[in-house]
């Protein structure tokens, strides 16, 4: 029973926090590799971040199964966000689209709750005919 609880916790609680932290870190250090993804996504919808593959290979080779599962989950969901968004929950798609428009928000890929916890989530709200972006505390943002 403990193993099943850990597995579920790892997949749905721990890995979203890890991917959030890494993604936010890549933005903070102004990573050239990750910045290319934000540029390329506008030009090539099928683009995938290939620099992650060596981490996946090392984790599989060393039998770090939980790490490999987390990396695969990230890669599959992120790829689908760009290629088959209609197959994913709309809140993930919206969250990621906002991230590509406003790079310093919405870092979560497989879940939005880390953005909610760390107050980096932006929400799209329609007001009449204008699109207004609000932070999670409902204050309009203008710091982009």
N, C-alpha and C positions, 0 to 999 in steps of 0.2 A: 504493500500500500504506500509506504514512504517513497519508493522509487517512482511510482506513478504520479504522486503529488509533486515530486521534484521535476519529473519530465514535463508535466503540464506547467508548473511554475517557470521552468527554464524557457519553454517555448513562448509562453504568452506574457511573462513579466520580465524576465532577465534579459532575453535577447533584444526586445524593443528598446530597453534602456541602454544596452551596449551599442546598438546601431545608432541610436540617438546621440550618444556621447561621442562616438567616432565621427559621425557626420558633422556634428557641431564643431568638433576639434578641427576637422579639415577646413571648415569655413573660417575659423579663428586664425589659423596659421596661413590662410590664403593659399592653400594647396594648389599648385599648378595643375597637377593631375586631375583633381576634382573640378577645378575651374573649367578645364577642357570639356568635361561632361556637360556643364551648364551651357557652354557655347555650342557643343556638338548636338545637343538634344534639339536645338532649333533647326539644325540642318539635316539631321539623320535620326528619324524616330526609332530605328532599330539598333541604335548605338547602345552598347553595354560597357560597363566599366571593367575592362579586362585586367586592370592591375589587381583586382581582387583574386583572380585565379591562382596565383602562387600561394596566397594564404590558405585557400581551399585545399590545394595539393599538399601543402605541409601538414595541415590539420588531419587530412585523411591518412597520409603516410605515417604520422606519429600516433594514429588512432585516437586523436582528440575528437571523438564522435560528436560530443555536444557542440563544440566549436564548428565542426563541419556542418552540422544541421543548421546552426544559426546563420552561417555564411550562405548556405544554399537557400534557406528561407528568404534572406535578404535579397539575394540575386534574382530569385524567381519573382518575388513580389515587385521588385524595382523594375525588372524587365517588363513585366506585365503592365505596370503603370504606364509605361511608354508605348507598348505595342498592342495591348488588349485591355484597355481600361474598363471596358464594358463588362468584363468578367470579375471585376473586383468591387468591393463595397464602395459606394459613391463617396463616403466620407474620406476614404484613403486617397481616392483620385483627386478630389477637391483639395485636400491637404497638400498633396504633392504638386499640383498645378500652382497653387499659391506659393509654394516654396520656390519654384522655378521663376516665378515673377518677382518675389521679394525674398532674396537669398538668405536673409538673416532671421528667418522664421520658418516654422513648420519643418523641423529636421526629421521627424519620425517618418519611417518608411512603412513598416508593417503594423504600426499602431500609432494613434495620435496622443495616447495618454501621457507619454513623457513630455510632450510639448505643453500639455495642460498643467502638469506638475511644475515645470520650470518656467511657465508663463512666456513661452515663445510661440504660442499658437495664434494665428490670425484666422479670423472667420469672415467669410464673405456674407454680406447682408445686402439685400436689395431694398433701396428706399426710392420709391416711385420709379423713375427711370435712371437713376444714378446708382452706380455700384460703389458701395462704401465698404472699406476694409476696417475691421475693428480688432483690437487685441482681445484676449479672453476676458479682460476686465471691462469690456465695452467702451473703452476710450478710443476715439479715432486715432489712427496712427499716421504720422507724417514724417517719420525719421528714416526715410529711405534715401 
